[in-house]
Amino acid sequence: MNAAVEAVPLTVGQALRVSELSKSFRDRGREVLAVDRVSFDVAAHQVCILLGPSGCGKSTVLRMMAGLERPSSGEITLAGEPVRGPHRDRGMIFQGYTSFPWLTVRENVAYGLKINGDTLALREGTVDYFIDRVGLRRFADAYPHELSGGMRQRVALARALANAPKVLLMDEPFGALDAETRWQMQELLLDVVRKERMTVVMVTHDVEEGLLLGDRIVFMSRHPGRVRSLLQPPFKADGSISTREALRSHPQYAQMEQQILGMMRDEGSH
Ligand SMILES: Nc1ncnc2c1ncn2[C@@H]1O[C@H](COP(=O)(O)OP(=O)(O)OP(=O)(O)O)[C@@H](O)[C@H]1O
């Protein structure tokens, strides 16, 4: 059996559990089943990638995890508690830039802490720590319109991290960036999740991004959206991979990329 497609039981603490999750939408009077009995676990301190062709339901699953969309059936639990709506224990980062334009970088990063009255974190310098962490120290007093797209996504990352979420939910966070900025952001995220021991669920349709960042990949097929395959890429666990060059020269990279591209191709053909 190919080790890459074997479903590996989780041994680390579970952060999130998605059980028999389904979602249908009403579209022009018709009921459309977008997500069909999807189940998977996300281990604590790991990055889980939702990968698959356009329309397979990745964003819908993530939005249900965020509590922005209610499941038609099935359940999501976070640390054993059912998810019933949005909560600061789940930080969300989207593709579009979501900073407040009238606030500086520092004020944007501090926003959630202020709203939640988290004076301890504000006093302890959490805001400056995460601004530093994403490499924006020199821009702490700048406004979003003075920043590039990559820098604005750094602000979004710092703001989400400052709220100390149990899990970070990211929907194509680097999809709007040029290739070079995208690689820089992927490498930054890899470093941050390792050192801050974050639990992340990230939607992407970029295979290389999934392989660089993922401890686990949930590959979804479409119409209706189902889990087609659970993969466990070895690259991140290896610990020596922190750049895309290192990823691409890993002996198992080409084989695993081809396997996933093959699944993408099949999905596109029906
Ligand atoms: N609010 C909605 N109303 C009706 N149909 C919807 C709604 N949201 C999603 N869908 C449908 O559900 C299916 C899954 O959509 P979803 O956006 O989750 O897929 P995706 O895998 O994230 O796609 P992409 O990679 O293109 O963003 C699609 O067929 C989509 O048209």
The ligand as an ORCA input file, in Angstrom:
! r2SCAN-3c Opt
* xyz 0 1
  N     -24.078     30.160     -0.097
  C     -24.156     29.242     -1.066
  N     -25.307     29.030     -1.757
  C     -25.375     28.095     -2.727
  N     -24.352     27.274     -3.066
  C     -23.198     27.439     -2.419
  C     -23.028     28.412     -1.386
  N     -21.735     28.330     -0.916
  C     -21.157     27.341     -1.627
  N     -22.014     26.812     -2.514
  C     -21.725     25.698     -3.446
  O     -21.128     24.668     -2.708
  C     -20.078     24.041     -3.451
  C     -18.792     24.129     -2.653
  O     -18.348     25.479     -2.601
  P     -17.007     25.919     -1.852
  O     -16.836     27.384     -2.060
  O     -17.044     25.431     -0.461
  O     -15.904     25.120     -2.667
  P     -14.311     25.287     -2.668
  O     -13.737     23.935     -2.739
  O     -13.904     26.159     -1.544
  O     -14.094     26.034     -4.065
  P     -12.973     27.105     -4.517
  O     -11.651     26.403     -4.467
  O     -13.381     27.446     -5.912
  O     -13.087     28.265     -3.563
  C     -20.023     24.763     -4.782
  O     -20.742     24.015     -5.720
  C     -20.698     26.080     -4.489
  O     -21.310     26.613     -5.649
*
